[in-house]
Amino acid sequence: MSNDYRPMWKELGLDLDAHDALLNVLNQGYGDIYLAQENRPQTMGYFDFVMSEVHGLRIRELLDEKDQGRKIVGSYCVFVPEEIVLAADATLVGLCSGADFALEEVENWLPRNTCALIKSSFGFKLGKVCPYLECADMIVGENTCDGKKKAYETFANLLENLYVMDLPQVKSDAGKALLAAEFDRFRQAMEHLTGKPITAQSLKYGIETVNAKRAALHRLYTLRHADPAPISGLDALLANQVSFYDNPARFTESVHKICDELESRIAEKKGVFPEKTPRILVSGCPQAVPNWKLHHIVETSGAVIVGEESCVGERGTRNLTDDTGEALEEMMEAVVDRYFQIDCAIFTPNADRLDHIRQMAADYKADAVIHYSLQSCQPYLMESLPVENTLKNQGLPALRIETDYSMQDAGQLKTRIEAFIEQLR
């Protein structure tokens, strides 16, 4: 990092020694995984800078916003509507949950076989190493899976500012009514937090801002359909991950710059991997910073990842919100309509998700699908076998991967993935 941010981190209450250890691992991993790639788009330099300052300059920006009276809202899930946060003149940021930390202490609070994502959220709090968590004025949890639902009861003992949003589990009229009621309750909570009423004008601004960000990512996704692949799966994953941290307008502009370069690459038939390299679609659990393990293994094993059917990927950004409404009630209904289409594995039945996996495989010209599940993540583990069997019955090779955030199984995974890729050649 270009500046000494230690006084800022100390003021936030971080454990400086533990935080230094985390950053050292993060920087080493980023260099070994990202900067070791060849033939990267030059415009990825912006995202390299973002990662070099992810706990520095970006936190300074957020604290400057707080000094100016703006509230910071931390979130663990794509079901938290950024449109409503922006409409209340607040900023939404994703919270750290992509690496193991303080595991021994975490297991004093949670069962050992709790999924890695939940344990990570506790670890970053107990270890005092997440500046986003510590600078947030409100932390929004959501009752997706049963694990999270019960974990938030415990997490509330560690936080003074936890807000929990209930979510439907069934795609039905009653489920949609529940989501509408919860989004309206969240709107009121945001107004109370900021002291600013959400108006039709402010919500339209929020919708337009988030739509622009998602549209930029949609453009990136479309360009990944090309063969040879103009960008690695690792770099595309990074763009998706940074979308949860960065200033929305600046992020949108930066993604369009990448897309401009990728269009030139496609016209020149210039790829990051040779033409006809086996193309893999990854489906399943979200992958937050710094969870780059699967993408790194696949792309150093002879294949390229061309798409992510994930909340940190196309599932989280697939649909735009209808921006044609004029009244506040119309726009709130449009926000509900948009988020109710997310096909998270919490829903039952969830046929839409399987349809989307098949459609994405066709659109991205994928040769195979890897279904990625975190250990003890019951919703995605339960869906993994039906997904694999359905795809195989339709002639599309599929591989189920169940793992966690550690590197202990990296060698075993690489052996399985190399054998799977070899079968595709």
C-alpha positions as CSV (number, residue, x, y, z in Angstrom):
1,M,0.0,0.0,0.0
2,S,1.2,3.5,-0.8
3,N,0.4,5.1,2.6
4,D,0.7,4.2,6.2
5,Y,-2.8,3.3,7.2
6,R,-2.0,1.8,10.6
7,P,-3.3,4.8,12.6
8,M,-6.6,4.5,10.7
9,W,-6.8,0.7,11.3
10,K,-5.9,1.2,15.0
11,E,-8.7,3.8,15.3
12,L,-11.1,1.3,13.8
13,G,-10.1,-1.2,16.5
14,L,-8.3,-3.7,14.3
15,D,-5.8,-6.1,15.7
16,L,-2.8,-4.7,13.9
17,D,-0.5,-7.8,14.1
18,A,-3.3,-10.1,13.0
19,H,-4.3,-7.7,10.2
20,D,-0.7,-7.4,9.0
21,A,-0.6,-11.2,8.9
22,L,-3.8,-11.3,6.8
23,L,-2.5,-8.7,4.4
24,N,0.8,-10.5,4.0
25,V,-1.0,-13.7,3.0
26,L,-3.4,-11.7,0.7
27,N,-0.6,-9.9,-1.0
28,Q,1.5,-13.0,-1.5
29,G,-1.5,-15.0,-2.8
30,Y,-2.5,-12.2,-5.2
31,G,1.0,-12.0,-6.6
32,D,1.3,-15.7,-7.0
33,I,-2.1,-16.2,-8.6
34,Y,-3.0,-13.0,-10.4
35,L,0.2,-11.2,-11.2
36,A,1.7,-14.5,-12.4
37,Q,-0.8,-14.7,-15.3
38,E,0.4,-14.0,-18.8
39,N,-1.2,-11.8,-21.5
40,R,-3.7,-10.1,-19.1
41,P,-5.7,-7.2,-20.4
42,Q,-3.9,-3.9,-19.6
43,T,-7.1,-2.5,-18.1
44,M,-6.9,-5.0,-15.3
45,G,-4.3,-2.7,-13.8
46,Y,-7.1,-0.7,-12.2
47,F,-8.3,-3.8,-10.4
48,D,-4.8,-4.6,-9.3
49,F,-4.6,-1.2,-7.8
50,V,-8.0,-1.7,-6.1
51,M,-6.8,-4.9,-4.5
52,S,-3.5,-3.3,-3.4
53,E,-5.6,-0.6,-1.6
54,V,-8.6,-2.7,-0.6
55,H,-8.0,-2.2,3.1
56,G,-6.4,1.2,2.6
57,L,-7.5,3.9,0.2
58,R,-11.1,2.4,-0.1
59,I,-11.5,2.4,3.7
60,R,-10.2,6.0,3.8
61,E,-12.8,6.9,1.2
62,L,-15.6,5.3,3.3
63,L,-14.4,7.1,6.5
64,D,-14.4,10.4,4.6
65,E,-18.0,9.7,3.6
66,K,-18.9,9.0,7.2
67,D,-17.3,12.3,8.2
68,Q,-19.6,14.0,5.7
69,G,-22.6,12.4,7.3
70,R,-23.1,9.5,4.9
71,K,-23.9,6.1,6.4
72,I,-22.0,2.8,5.5
73,V,-24.0,-0.4,5.3
74,G,-22.3,-3.8,5.3
75,S,-23.9,-6.8,3.6
76,Y,-23.3,-10.5,3.3
77,C,-25.8,-11.3,0.5
78,V,-26.9,-10.2,-3.0
79,F,-30.5,-10.2,-1.7
80,V,-29.8,-6.9,0.2
81,P,-31.1,-4.3,-2.3
82,E,-28.4,-1.7,-3.1
83,E,-31.0,0.4,-4.8
84,I,-32.7,1.1,-1.5
85,V,-29.4,1.8,0.3
86,L,-28.4,4.4,-2.4
87,A,-31.8,5.9,-2.3
88,A,-31.3,6.7,1.4
89,D,-28.0,8.4,0.5
90,A,-25.9,5.6,2.1
91,T,-23.2,3.3,0.7
92,L,-23.4,-0.5,0.5
93,V,-20.2,-2.6,0.8
94,G,-19.7,-6.3,0.9
95,L,-18.2,-7.8,4.0
96,C,-15.2,-10.1,4.3
97,S,-16.1,-13.8,4.2
98,G,-13.8,-15.6,1.8
99,A,-11.0,-16.9,4.0
100,D,-10.4,-18.8,7.2
101,F,-9.4,-16.7,10.2
102,A,-9.4,-17.2,14.0
103,L,-10.8,-20.7,13.5
104,E,-10.1,-21.9,17.0
105,E,-12.0,-18.9,18.5
106,V,-14.8,-19.2,16.0
107,E,-15.4,-22.8,17.1
108,N,-16.1,-21.5,20.6
109,W,-19.1,-19.8,19.0
110,L,-20.2,-22.1,16.2
111,P,-20.2,-25.9,15.6
112,R,-17.1,-27.2,13.9
113,N,-19.0,-28.4,10.8
114,T,-20.6,-25.0,10.1
115,C,-20.0,-23.9,6.5
116,A,-16.8,-22.0,5.7
117,L,-18.6,-18.8,4.7
118,I,-20.4,-18.4,8.0
119,K,-17.3,-19.3,10.0
120,S,-15.3,-16.8,8.0
121,S,-17.7,-14.0,8.8
122,F,-17.3,-14.8,12.5
123,G,-13.5,-15.1,12.1
124,F,-13.1,-11.7,10.6
125,K,-15.1,-10.2,13.4
126,L,-13.5,-12.1,16.3
127,G,-10.0,-11.7,14.7
128,K,-10.6,-7.9,14.3
129,V,-9.2,-7.9,10.8
130,C,-12.0,-6.5,8.6
131,P,-12.1,-2.7,8.3
132,Y,-15.3,-2.8,6.3
133,L,-17.1,-4.6,9.2
134,E,-15.7,-2.1,11.7
135,C,-16.6,1.0,9.8
136,A,-20.2,0.0,9.0
137,D,-23.1,1.9,10.6
138,M,-25.4,-1.0,9.9
139,I,-24.6,-4.7,9.1
140,V,-27.4,-6.5,7.3
141,G,-27.7,-10.2,7.6
142,E,-30.4,-12.3,5.8
143,N,-32.2,-15.5,6.7
144,T,-31.2,-17.5,3.6
145,C,-30.1,-20.9,4.8
146,D,-30.8,-22.4,8.3
147,G,-27.1,-22.1,9.1
148,K,-27.1,-18.3,8.6
149,K,-30.5,-17.9,10.3
150,K,-29.2,-19.5,13.5
151,A,-25.7,-18.0,13.2
152,Y,-27.1,-14.4,13.2
153,E,-28.7,-15.1,16.6
154,T,-25.2,-15.7,17.9
155,F,-23.6,-13.0,15.8
156,A,-25.9,-10.4,17.4
157,N,-23.9,-10.9,20.6
158,L,-20.8,-9.6,18.8
159,L,-22.4,-6.6,17.1
160,E,-24.3,-3.6,18.1
161,N,-25.7,-2.8,14.7
162,L,-27.0,-6.1,13.2
163,Y,-30.1,-5.9,11.1
164,V,-31.6,-9.2,9.9
165,M,-33.8,-9.5,6.9
166,D,-36.1,-12.4,6.5
167,L,-36.3,-14.1,3.0
168,P,-38.9,-16.4,1.4
169,Q,-38.0,-20.0,0.7
170,V,-40.7,-20.7,-1.9
171,K,-41.4,-19.0,-5.2
172,S,-45.1,-18.3,-4.6
173,D,-47.4,-15.3,-4.2
174,A,-47.0,-15.6,-0.4
175,G,-43.2,-15.7,-0.8
176,K,-43.2,-12.6,-3.0
177,A,-45.5,-10.8,-0.5
178,L,-43.0,-11.7,2.3
179,L,-40.1,-10.2,0.3
180,A,-42.1,-7.1,-0.4
181,A,-42.9,-6.6,3.3
182,E,-39.2,-7.2,4.2
183,F,-38.0,-4.7,1.6
184,D,-40.5,-2.1,2.8
185,R,-39.3,-2.8,6.4
186,F,-35.7,-2.3,5.2
187,R,-36.6,0.9,3.5
188,Q,-38.0,2.2,6.8
189,A,-34.8,1.0,8.6
190,M,-32.6,2.9,6.1
191,E,-34.7,6.1,6.5
192,H,-34.3,5.7,10.3
193,L,-30.5,5.1,10.0
194,T,-29.8,8.0,7.7
195,G,-32.6,10.4,8.8
196,K,-33.4,10.9,5.1
197,P,-36.7,9.9,3.5
198,I,-36.6,7.7,0.4
199,T,-38.4,9.4,-2.4
200,A,-39.4,8.4,-5.9
201,Q,-36.6,10.6,-7.2
202,S,-33.9,9.1,-4.9
203,L,-35.0,5.5,-5.5
204,K,-34.9,6.1,-9.3
205,Y,-31.3,7.3,-8.8
206,G,-30.5,4.2,-6.9
207,I,-32.1,2.0,-9.5
208,E,-30.3,3.7,-12.4
209,T,-26.9,3.5,-10.6
210,V,-27.2,-0.2,-9.9
211,N,-28.6,-1.0,-13.3
212,A,-25.6,0.7,-14.9
213,K,-23.2,-1.4,-12.8
214,R,-25.0,-4.6,-13.7
215,A,-25.2,-3.6,-17.3
216,A,-21.4,-3.2,-17.4
217,L,-21.0,-6.7,-16.0
218,H,-23.5,-8.0,-18.5
219,R,-21.4,-6.6,-21.3
220,L,-18.3,-8.3,-19.8
221,Y,-20.2,-11.6,-19.5
222,T,-21.2,-11.5,-23.2
223,L,-17.6,-10.9,-24.3
224,R,-16.6,-14.0,-22.4
225,H,-18.6,-16.0,-24.9
226,A,-15.8,-15.6,-27.4
227,D,-13.2,-18.2,-28.3
228,P,-10.4,-17.8,-27.7
229,A,-11.4,-16.4,-24.3
230,P,-10.3,-12.7,-24.2
231,I,-10.0,-12.7,-20.4
232,S,-9.2,-15.3,-17.8
233,G,-11.8,-16.6,-15.4
234,L,-9.6,-15.4,-12.6
235,D,-9.7,-11.8,-13.8
236,A,-13.4,-11.9,-14.5
237,L,-14.0,-13.3,-11.0
238,L,-12.0,-10.4,-9.6
239,A,-14.2,-7.9,-11.4
240,N,-17.2,-9.5,-9.9
241,Q,-15.6,-9.5,-6.4
242,V,-14.6,-5.8,-6.6
243,S,-18.2,-4.9,-7.5
244,F,-19.1,-5.4,-3.9
245,Y,-16.4,-3.0,-2.6
246,D,-15.9,-0.2,-5.1
247,N,-17.6,3.1,-5.7
248,P,-20.5,2.1,-8.2
249,A,-19.9,4.8,-10.8
250,R,-16.1,4.3,-10.8
251,F,-16.5,0.6,-11.0
252,T,-18.9,0.8,-13.9
253,E,-16.5,3.1,-15.9
254,S,-13.6,0.7,-15.2
255,V,-15.5,-2.4,-16.4
256,H,-16.5,-0.6,-19.6
257,K,-12.8,0.1,-20.2
258,I,-12.0,-3.5,-19.8
259,C,-14.8,-4.4,-22.3
260,D,-13.5,-1.9,-24.8
261,E,-10.1,-3.6,-24.7
262,L,-11.7,-7.1,-24.8
263,E,-13.6,-6.1,-28.0
264,S,-10.3,-5.2,-29.6
265,R,-8.8,-8.5,-28.5
266,I,-11.8,-10.5,-29.9
267,A,-11.5,-8.7,-33.2
268,E,-7.8,-9.6,-33.3
269,K,-8.5,-13.2,-32.2
270,K,-6.2,-12.5,-29.3
271,G,-7.0,-14.7,-26.2
272,V,-5.5,-15.4,-22.8
273,F,-5.6,-19.1,-23.7
274,P,-5.3,-20.7,-27.2
275,E,-8.4,-21.3,-29.2
276,K,-10.2,-24.6,-28.4
277,T,-8.9,-24.6,-24.8
278,P,-11.5,-26.6,-22.8
279,R,-14.1,-24.1,-21.5
280,I,-15.6,-24.6,-18.0
281,L,-18.7,-23.1,-16.4
282,V,-18.5,-22.9,-12.6
283,S,-21.8,-23.3,-10.8
284,G,-22.7,-23.1,-7.1
285,C,-21.6,-21.3,-4.0
286,P,-20.3,-17.7,-4.1
287,Q,-16.6,-17.0,-4.0
288,A,-15.6,-13.9,-2.1
289,V,-12.1,-12.3,-1.8
290,P,-9.7,-14.0,-1.4
291,N,-11.3,-17.3,-2.4
292,W,-9.5,-17.8,-5.8
293,K,-8.6,-21.5,-5.2
294,L,-10.9,-23.2,-7.7
295,H,-10.3,-20.8,-10.6
296,H,-6.5,-20.9,-10.1
297,I,-6.5,-24.7,-10.1
298,V,-8.7,-25.0,-13.2
299,E,-6.7,-22.4,-15.2
300,T,-3.3,-23.9,-14.3
301,S,-4.6,-27.4,-15.3
302,G,-5.3,-26.7,-19.0
303,A,-8.8,-25.2,-19.1
304,V,-10.3,-21.7,-18.9
305,I,-13.3,-20.7,-16.8
306,V,-15.7,-18.7,-19.0
307,G,-18.6,-18.0,-16.6
308,E,-19.9,-18.2,-13.1
309,E,-23.4,-19.3,-12.2
310,S,-23.0,-17.8,-8.7
311,C,-24.0,-14.9,-6.5
312,V,-20.5,-13.6,-7.2
313,G,-21.2,-13.9,-10.9
314,E,-24.2,-14.0,-13.2
315,R,-26.8,-15.1,-10.7
316,G,-26.2,-12.1,-8.5
317,T,-26.4,-9.6,-11.4
318,R,-28.5,-11.3,-14.0
319,N,-31.6,-9.1,-14.1
320,L,-31.9,-5.3,-14.2
321,T,-34.6,-3.5,-12.2
322,D,-37.4,-1.9,-14.2
323,D,-36.8,1.8,-14.1
324,T,-39.9,3.0,-15.9
325,G,-42.0,3.6,-12.8
326,E,-42.7,7.1,-11.5
327,A,-44.3,6.6,-8.1
328,L,-42.4,5.3,-5.2
329,E,-44.7,2.3,-4.8
330,E,-44.2,1.3,-8.4
331,M,-40.4,1.4,-8.1
332,M,-40.5,-0.5,-4.8
333,E,-42.5,-3.2,-6.6
334,A,-40.0,-3.2,-9.4
335,V,-37.2,-3.8,-6.9
336,V,-39.1,-6.7,-5.4
337,D,-39.8,-8.2,-8.8
338,R,-36.1,-8.0,-9.7
339,Y,-34.8,-9.7,-6.5
340,F,-37.5,-12.3,-6.5
341,Q,-36.0,-13.7,-9.7
342,I,-32.7,-14.7,-8.0
343,D,-32.6,-18.5,-8.1
344,C,-30.6,-19.1,-4.9
345,A,-30.5,-22.7,-3.7
346,I,-32.6,-21.7,-0.7
347,F,-35.7,-21.9,-2.9
348,T,-37.8,-25.0,-3.3
349,P,-38.6,-26.0,-5.9
350,N,-35.8,-24.4,-7.9
351,A,-36.1,-25.5,-11.5
352,D,-35.2,-22.0,-12.7
353,R,-31.6,-22.5,-11.5
354,L,-31.1,-25.6,-13.5
355,D,-32.6,-23.9,-16.6
356,H,-30.1,-21.1,-16.1
357,I,-27.2,-23.4,-15.8
358,R,-28.1,-25.1,-19.0
359,Q,-28.7,-21.8,-20.8
360,M,-25.4,-20.4,-19.5
361,A,-23.5,-23.5,-20.7
362,A,-24.9,-23.0,-24.2
363,D,-24.3,-19.2,-24.2
364,Y,-20.7,-19.5,-23.0
365,K,-20.0,-22.5,-25.2
366,A,-18.9,-24.4,-22.2
367,D,-17.5,-27.9,-22.7
368,A,-18.3,-28.9,-19.1
369,V,-19.7,-27.6,-15.7
370,I,-17.9,-27.8,-12.4
371,H,-20.4,-27.6,-9.5
372,Y,-18.7,-25.9,-6.5
373,S,-20.0,-26.4,-3.0
374,L,-18.6,-25.3,0.3
375,Q,-18.5,-28.1,2.9
376,S,-21.6,-28.1,5.1
377,C,-23.5,-25.7,2.7
378,Q,-26.6,-27.8,2.6
379,P,-28.7,-26.0,0.0
380,Y,-25.9,-26.2,-2.7
381,L,-24.8,-29.7,-1.6
382,M,-28.4,-30.9,-1.9
383,E,-28.7,-29.4,-5.4
384,S,-25.3,-30.6,-6.6
385,L,-26.3,-34.2,-7.4
386,P,-29.5,-33.4,-9.3
387,V,-27.5,-30.7,-11.3
388,E,-24.7,-33.2,-12.1
389,N,-27.1,-36.0,-13.1
390,T,-29.3,-33.8,-15.3
391,L,-26.3,-32.3,-17.1
392,K,-24.7,-35.7,-17.7
393,N,-28.0,-37.1,-19.0
394,Q,-28.1,-34.3,-21.5
395,G,-24.6,-35.0,-22.7
396,L,-22.8,-32.2,-20.8
397,P,-19.9,-33.4,-18.5
398,A,-20.1,-32.3,-14.9
399,L,-17.9,-32.5,-11.9
400,R,-19.0,-32.0,-8.3
401,I,-16.4,-30.3,-6.0
402,E,-16.9,-30.0,-2.3
403,T,-14.3,-28.0,-0.5
404,D,-13.5,-25.2,2.0
405,Y,-11.3,-22.1,2.1
406,S,-8.1,-23.9,3.1
407,M,-5.4,-25.1,0.7
408,Q,-5.1,-28.5,2.4
409,D,-7.0,-30.3,-0.4
410,A,-5.5,-28.3,-3.3
411,G,-3.4,-31.2,-4.5
412,Q,-6.3,-33.6,-4.4
413,L,-8.5,-31.1,-6.3
414,K,-5.9,-30.5,-8.9
415,T,-5.5,-34.2,-9.6
416,R,-9.3,-34.6,-10.0
417,I,-9.7,-31.5,-12.1
418,E,-6.7,-32.4,-14.4
419,A,-8.3,-35.8,-15.0
420,F,-11.6,-34.3,-15.7
421,I,-10.1,-31.8,-18.2
422,E,-8.2,-34.5,-19.9
423,Q,-11.4,-36.3,-20.6
424,L,-12.7,-33.2,-22.4
425,R,-9.9,-33.1,-24.9
